[in-house]
Amino acid sequence: MAYSNLRNFIETLEKHGELQRVSAEVDPALEIAELADRAVKSGGPALLFENPRGHTIPVLINAFASMRKMELALEVDDVQSLADRIAEYLEMKTPQGLVGKLKMLPKLAEIGNFFPREVRSGACQEVVKTENFSLYDYPVLTCWPQDAGPFITLPMVFSRNPISGKRNCGMYRLQVFDERTTGMHWQTHKQGAEHYRRLASEGRETRMDVAVAIGADPATVFSAILPLPPDLDEMLFAGFMRNKPVEMVKCKTVDLEVPANAEIVLEGRVTLGELRTEGPFGDHTGYYSLADEYPVFHVECITQRKNPIYATTIVGKPPMEDYYMGKTIERVFLPLLRLQLPEIVDMAMPPEGVFHNLMLVSIRKSYPGHARKVMSAIWGLGQAMFTKCIVVVDHDVDVQNYSETAFRALNNIDPERDLQFTLGPIDSLDHSSRLADYGSKVGIDATKKWPQEGFRRPWPDLIEMDEAVKARVDPIWEQLGIERAD
Ligand SMILES: Cc1cc2nc3c(=O)[nH]c(=O)nc-3n(C[C@H](O)[C@H](O)[C@H](O)COP(=O)(O)O)c2cc1C
């Protein structure tokens, strides 16, 4: 059964020993962040702060902060099973004959279950505040000492493409500037920013409707960070993940819909052309992202449950909660990546690479220059374009084993020959690139080099013991008892 809201998820986390309630009074300024950081780094539970200092609204943090919690969030035993489900749909072929068509009906009927459904009312509108409200009524965290202020860090930001009318949902942090205004940190490559540019270039409107939902059933929250193609509705993908449609309710004051089961919804407008300094903010790269000019969100109405829970996260030096969310995306999106690039056997984004800095890819190499083709394709694929360093290895390297990958890659490269540099778009959070959003990337071809690639020397085999010898030695090894328990 799909979770119907955030509360169901909290109950499940608690039942599985994955949530700890904190009744002690703790400050939303820095203290909650420090506790959450220690909790995630020690493999601890999600935390529900029942008494954030100065507030009556509880704070939920680290609800996605391990693979186990991700499994509970997506109601699977292993996130791989979600990837397998995607692969099953992708492999659906035109059925042969009547029996084939009949067999396919249940699968097709299932698809109907994924589309979001509009409902007339929702718990997220139990209370509607158009006057006398303040963002300071909510326990928004200040995460790190040099942060410019409190930031809403786990928001689902809804906007509409003014050309196609299609909805987008992205997770973009919001710096609270005052009681009714925040920053709108949609980076230039993201869909919210594209909607903003399109609307501005049309010249018909002066403001853009935006709705921000905070806290909902976990699949819906998670869907906000998925790197889906433009105009593919995250709510449809959320429906697929939870096997149940996301119920959407019309906002009270803007022309958008939000998940009916959300905890808190900020409705308002972004004035086209208005920019304000946003940041610095202790970011998921482990560094502070620099202050920069971003649009401003004017909150004009807040709707919420009677007793809402404020869901949030903190990012910083990896691994943190977002690493586990990203690792899940890596697994779930592999079948989609393989649709374009079937030669890819596996890929991994180690935590130290903070997603955009490092991707390890194993391929079944079939022709000269194949590794470079794969790099170029990855740099041309949605948000994978940001990847600063791509390491391509042969199919027999386990890229989930970072030590093995480093050992194989470092042995296999002639640096001058095997490094491919390119210039292009760079993640807005990268502080090292020569210009904001623009810089260089490197691909490392660590595959075995072929004569057709100009390699004329013999390529040695990896050292492996004969299987027969290993089998003969197994019992002797047991008898000797040399192996230490740890
Ligand atoms: C906790 C968290 C915070 C994020 N904050 C931002 C942000 O402030 N700005 C941004 O552009 N992307 C941010 N992202 C990444 C986007 O949510 C992600 O790139 C998403 O795919 C964007 O959606 P879109 O393609 O619909 O624009 C964040 C991701 C996570 C997990």
The ligand as a Tripos MOL2 file, in Angstrom:
@<TRIPOS>MOLECULE
LIG
   31    33     1     0     0
SMALL
NO_CHARGES

@<TRIPOS>ATOM
      1 C1         18.4200   18.5110   -1.1080 C.3       1 LIG1
      2 C2         18.5430   19.0220   -2.5040 C.ar      1 LIG1
      3 C3         18.5980   20.3860   -2.7490 C.ar      1 LIG1
      4 C4         18.7210   20.8790   -4.0400 C.ar      1 LIG1
      5 N1         18.7970   22.2240   -4.2410 N.ar      1 LIG1
      6 C5         18.8820   22.7180   -5.4980 C.ar      1 LIG1
      7 C6         18.8980   24.1210   -5.7090 C.ar      1 LIG1
      8 O1         18.8770   24.9170   -4.7850 O.2       1 LIG1
      9 N2         18.9310   24.5600   -6.9960 N.ar      1 LIG1
     10 C7         18.9470   23.7100   -8.0670 C.ar      1 LIG1
     11 O2         18.9420   24.1680   -9.2090 O.2       1 LIG1
     12 N3         18.9690   22.3620   -7.8840 N.ar      1 LIG1
     13 C8         18.9230   21.8540   -6.6260 C.ar      1 LIG1
     14 N4         18.8990   20.5000   -6.4270 N.ar      1 LIG1
     15 C9         18.9650   19.5990   -7.5860 C.3       1 LIG1
     16 C10        17.6620   19.5820   -8.3530 C.3       1 LIG1
     17 O3         16.5740   19.3180   -7.5190 O.3       1 LIG1
     18 C11        17.7120   18.5470   -9.4780 C.3       1 LIG1
     19 O4         18.7270   18.9350  -10.3720 O.3       1 LIG1
     20 C12        16.3830   18.3760  -10.2000 C.3       1 LIG1
     21 O5         16.5090   17.3580  -11.1680 O.3       1 LIG1
     22 C13        15.9590   19.6470  -10.8860 C.3       1 LIG1
     23 O6         14.7100   19.4450  -11.4800 O.3       1 LIG1
     24 P1         14.3540   20.0340  -12.9080 P.3       1 LIG1
     25 O7         15.1690   19.2420  -13.9040 O.co2     1 LIG1
     26 O8         12.8960   19.7600  -13.0300 O.co2     1 LIG1
     27 O9         14.6980   21.4570  -12.9140 O.co2     1 LIG1
     28 C14        18.7890   19.9820   -5.1330 C.ar      1 LIG1
     29 C15        18.7210   18.6020   -4.8890 C.ar      1 LIG1
     30 C16        18.6140   18.1240   -3.5960 C.ar      1 LIG1
     31 C17        18.5680   16.6460   -3.3550 C.3       1 LIG1
@<TRIPOS>BOND
     1     1     2 1
     2     2     3 ar
     3     2    30 ar
     4     3     4 ar
     5     4     5 ar
     6     4    28 ar
     7     5     6 ar
     8     6     7 ar
     9     6    13 1
    10     7     8 2
    11     7     9 ar
    12     9    10 ar
    13    10    11 2
    14    10    12 ar
    15    12    13 ar
    16    13    14 ar
    17    14    15 1
    18    14    28 ar
    19    15    16 1
    20    16    17 1
    21    16    18 1
    22    18    19 1
    23    18    20 1
    24    20    21 1
    25    20    22 1
    26    22    23 1
    27    23    24 1
    28    24    25 2
    29    24    26 1
    30    24    27 1
    31    28    29 ar
    32    29    30 ar
    33    30    31 1
@<TRIPOS>SUBSTRUCTURE
     1 LIG1         1 GROUP 0 **** ****
